[in-house]
Amino acid sequence: MNATHFGGSDLSSSFALQPAEFENPNLEVLFSAAQIAARVEELGANISRDYAGSAPLLIGVLKGACVFLSDLMRAIDLPLAVEFMAISSYGTGMRSTGEVRIIKDLDTAVDGRDILVVEDIIDTGLTLSYLISTLHARGARTVKLAALLDKHERREREVPIDYKGFTIPDAFVVGYGLDYAERYRNLPFVAVLKNPYN
C-alpha cells in the first residue's frame, strides 16, 4: 500500500489542509515551553532537597498531570516510584461538577510511604482535598502536593500546595497535559483557550 493512502484517502493532502495546532490563533500562550522547563527544574531540585534520604512515591493524577509528571520525575535526583490515579470532578465541560469519583485506583499500597501527589491544576480544591484525605486514611506516612498551576480565585476548599509551578488567573487553560474535550494535551506550552467552540 502507498504510504500516503489509507482507506482510499490521501493522507498527505488531508493533513496539509489542517492548520498547525501549536500556532492555533484560538490560543494565547500563558507560559512558554522554556518557562515551564525552567520552573520544573527548580521544583525538582527543591523536592530532591526536601526528600533527601527518602524514596517518595509519586502519584500522578490522570490524565492531565501526565506531561508534568514525566518531566518532574526526571528532575528529581532520588530513588522514587511512580503510580497513577484517575480521580475527577469534571465532566467534558469547562467547570467542575463538584462530584468527586475515583476512575482508576492505585495498584500498590501506600501504607507507611512518603507520597507526593502530582497534579496539573488546582482550582476548587475539592478533588485534591478528597484525594489527600483518602491517602492519609490509607496509612500514608506523609502526603505532599506538587501542582503545575494554581487557579486560586476558584478555590472552594483550601489545600496546601507544597510545590507550585505558577499561579494563574480564572481562565480556562490548555496544553502541557491539560485539555478541553481531550484536545490540546500535546501543546508544549500552557495557553488560555479563547473560544472553546472554535
C-alpha positions in Angstrom: 0.0 0.0 0.0 1.2 3.5 -0.8 2.3 5.2 2.5 0.2 8.3 1.6 -3.0 6.3 1.3 -5.1 4.7 4.0 -8.6 3.5 3.4 -8.7 5.1 0.0 -7.9 8.7 1.2 -4.8 10.7 0.5 -3.4 11.5 4.0 -0.8 14.0 2.8 -3.5 16.2 1.3 -5.8 15.9 4.3 -3.1 16.8 6.8 -1.9 19.7 4.6 -5.4 21.3 5.0 -5.2 21.2 8.8 -3.7 24.3 10.4 -0.8 23.8 12.8 -2.1 23.2 16.3 0.9 24.9 18.0 0.1 28.1 16.1 -3.6 28.0 16.7 -4.9 31.6 16.8 -7.5 30.5 19.4 -4.7 30.1 21.9 -3.0 32.8 23.9 0.3 31.5 25.4 0.5 32.0 29.1 3.7 30.1 29.9 6.2 29.0 27.2 7.9 25.7 27.0 11.1 27.3 28.2 9.4 28.9 31.2 7.8 25.6 32.2 11.1 23.6 31.8 12.9 26.1 34.0 10.3 26.0 36.7 10.1 22.2 36.6 13.9 22.0 37.1 13.5 24.3 40.2 10.7 22.2 41.6 12.7 19.0 41.1 15.7 20.5 42.9 13.5 21.5 45.8 11.9 18.1 46.0 15.3 16.4 45.8 16.5 18.5 48.7 13.3 18.1 50.9 13.1 14.3 50.4 16.8 13.6 50.8 17.2 10.2 52.5 13.7 9.2 51.4 12.3 7.3 48.4 9.0 9.0 47.7 6.1 7.5 45.8 4.9 10.0 43.1 1.2 9.6 42.3 0.3 11.2 39.0 -3.3 12.3 38.7 -4.5 11.2 35.2 -4.8 12.4 32.6 -3.8 16.0 32.9 -0.6 15.5 35.0 1.0 13.0 32.7 3.3 15.5 31.0 4.2 17.4 34.2 4.9 14.1 36.0 7.1 12.9 33.2 9.3 16.0 33.3 9.2 16.5 37.0 10.3 12.9 37.9 13.3 13.3 35.6 14.3 16.5 37.6 14.2 14.6 40.9 17.6 13.1 41.8 16.4 10.5 44.2 15.2 6.9 44.2 11.5 7.0 43.6 8.5 5.1 42.5 5.5 6.2 40.3 1.9 5.3 40.5 -1.3 6.7 38.8 -4.8 7.5 39.9 -7.7 8.9 37.9 -9.9 11.0 40.0 -12.2 13.7 38.7 -14.8 16.2 39.4 -15.1 17.2 35.8 -17.4 16.1 33.0 -16.5 17.1 29.5 -17.1 20.8 30.0 -15.2 23.7 31.4 -16.4 23.8 35.0 -16.1 21.4 37.9 -19.3 19.4 38.7 -18.2 19.2 42.4 -18.9 15.4 42.4 -15.7 13.5 43.1 -15.2 10.0 41.8 -12.3 7.6 41.5 -12.0 6.3 38.0 -8.7 4.4 38.4 -7.3 3.4 41.8 -3.7 2.7 42.8 -2.1 -0.7 42.1 0.1 -0.5 45.2 -0.4 0.1 48.9 0.6 3.5 50.4 0.8 2.4 54.0 4.0 3.9 55.6 5.1 5.7 52.4 6.0 9.3 51.7 3.6 10.3 49.0 4.0 13.2 46.5 0.8 13.8 44.6 1.5 15.4 41.2 -1.4 17.3 39.7 -1.7 19.6 36.7 -4.0 22.3 38.1 -5.7 23.1 41.4 -8.9 25.1 41.1 -11.8 24.4 43.5 -9.6 22.1 45.6 -12.5 19.6 46.0 -10.8 16.8 44.1 -7.4 17.2 45.8 -8.8 17.6 49.2 -10.7 14.3 48.8 -7.6 12.5 47.4 -5.3 13.7 50.1 -7.7 12.6 52.8 -8.1 9.2 51.1 -4.3 8.7 51.1 -4.0 9.7 54.7 -6.8 7.3 55.6 -4.9 4.5 53.8 -1.9 5.0 56.1 0.5 7.1 54.1 3.3 8.4 56.3 3.3 11.9 54.6 1.3 13.4 51.8 2.5 16.4 49.9 1.3 18.1 46.7 3.1 19.3 43.6 0.9 21.2 41.2 1.9 22.9 37.9 -0.8 25.5 38.1 -2.8 27.1 40.9 -6.1 28.8 40.0 -6.7 30.2 43.5 -9.6 32.5 42.5 -11.8 29.5 42.2 -10.9 27.8 45.5 -13.7 26.3 47.5 -11.6 24.2 49.8 -8.1 25.1 50.8 -5.4 22.5 50.0 -1.7 23.0 50.8 0.4 23.1 47.6 3.9 22.2 48.7 5.5 22.6 45.3 3.7 25.1 43.0 4.7 25.9 39.4 2.6 29.0 38.6 -0.4 31.0 39.8 -2.9 31.7 37.0 -6.0 33.9 36.6 -9.5 32.4 36.4 -9.3 31.5 32.7 -9.6 28.2 31.0 -6.1 26.9 30.2 -4.9 24.0 28.0 -1.7 22.5 26.9 1.2 20.6 28.6 -1.3 17.8 29.5 -4.3 19.9 30.1 -7.2 19.5 27.7 -10.6 20.8 26.5 -12.7 17.8 25.5 -9.5 15.7 25.1 -7.9 18.2 22.7 -4.7 20.3 23.3 -2.9 18.0 25.7 0.1 17.8 23.3 0.8 21.5 23.3 4.4 22.1 24.6 3.2 25.3 26.4 0.2 26.4 28.6 -2.3 28.7 26.9 -5.6 30.3 27.5 -8.3 28.9 25.3 -10.0 32.0 23.9 -13.1 30.3 22.5 -13.7 26.6 23.2 -16.2 26.3 20.4 -13.7 27.1 17.6 
